[in-house]
C-alpha cells in the first residue's frame, strides 16, 4: 500500500470515520478509496487534494512516512 493510503487509513481509524463517510466528504468514489489500499500507486493529484481537504490535512503531510493525527 502506498504511504498516502496508509496515512489516510490511520487518520480515518483514529477519527472513527468509515470509508463511505470519507468518500462522501471528499467527493471521491468509494471504489477509488477502497482500491487505494490494494495498490502501490499514489492517487492522482485531484484525488489526493480532495481527500486531504476532507481530512483537513495537506497533501504533503499525507505523502510523508509519518503523519500527525
C-alpha positions, 0 to 999 in steps of 0.5 A: 500500500502506498504511504498516502493510503496508509496515512489516510487509513490511520487518520480515518481509524483514529477519527472513527470515520468509515470509508463511505463517510470519507468518500462522501466528504471528499467527493471521491468514489468509494471504489477509488478509496477502497482500491487505494489500499490494494495498490502501490500507486499514489492517487492522482493529484485531484484525488489526493487534494480532495481527500486531504481537504476532507481530512483537513490535512495537506497533501504533503503531510499525507505523502510523508512516512509519518503523519500527525493525527 
